[in-house]
Amino acid sequence: MGMGGISIWQLLIILLIVLLLFGTKRLKGIGSDLGNAIKGFRAALNESEQEREAKRLEEVSAQRRGEPEQKGSEEVKTRA
């Protein structure tokens, strides 16, 4: 490679050093923990998106029925 590039041999040496420092069991645990964290994050994003879509559909159906929109908590406080 050109200047500043990392060759395959340099990557292999880095991988060998990491394996010696952490060991295969610990690296496997770190990888699985990272994978579970990413899965949990994606699931939370999907739930959030589904909740927003359900709320939007509920508001649209309420408008079609002619019901007034639900007031926010700030408007309720000002009336009291």
C-alpha positions in Angstrom: 0.0 0.0 0.0 0.9 3.6 -0.2 2.0 5.9 2.6 -0.1 5.7 5.7 -1.9 2.5 4.6 -2.0 -0.5 6.8 -0.9 -3.8 5.2 -2.4 -7.2 5.9 0.7 -8.1 7.9 0.3 -5.2 10.2 -3.3 -6.1 10.8 -2.3 -9.7 11.6 0.3 -8.5 14.1 -2.2 -6.3 15.8 -4.7 -9.1 15.9 -2.1 -11.5 17.4 -1.2 -8.9 20.1 -4.9 -8.4 21.0 -5.4 -12.2 21.2 -2.4 -12.5 23.5 -3.6 -9.6 25.7 -7.2 -10.6 26.1 -7.5 -14.3 25.2 -10.1 -15.9 23.0 -12.7 -16.4 25.7 -12.7 -12.8 26.7 -12.8 -11.6 23.1 -15.7 -13.9 22.4 -17.5 -12.5 25.5 -16.9 -8.9 24.4 -18.1 -9.7 20.9 -21.3 -11.3 22.1 -22.0 -8.4 24.6 -21.5 -5.9 21.8 -23.8 -7.9 19.6 -26.5 -8.0 22.2 -26.2 -4.3 22.9 -26.7 -3.6 19.2 -29.7 -5.9 19.0 -31.2 -4.1 22.0 -30.6 -0.7 20.5 -32.3 -1.7 17.2 -35.2 -3.2 19.1 -35.7 0.0 21.1 -35.5 2.1 17.9 -38.2 -0.1 16.3 -40.4 0.1 19.3 -40.1 3.9 19.4 -40.9 4.1 15.7 -44.0 1.8 16.1 -45.2 3.9 19.1 -44.9 7.1 17.1 -46.8 5.6 14.1 -49.5 4.3 16.4 -49.9 7.7 18.0 -50.1 9.4 14.6 -52.7 7.0 13.4 -54.7 7.5 16.6 -54.6 11.3 16.1 -55.7 11.0 12.5 -58.6 8.7 13.4 -59.7 11.1 16.2 -59.7 14.0 13.7 -61.8 12.0 11.3 -64.3 11.3 14.0 -64.4 15.0 14.9 -63.1 14.5 18.4 -61.0 17.3 19.8 -57.3 16.7 20.1 -55.9 15.7 23.5 -54.5 18.7 25.3 -50.9 18.7 26.4 -49.9 18.8 30.0 -48.9 22.5 29.8 -52.4 23.5 28.7 -54.0 21.5 31.6 -51.8 23.3 34.1 -52.7 26.7 32.9 -56.4 26.1 33.4 -56.1 24.9 36.9 
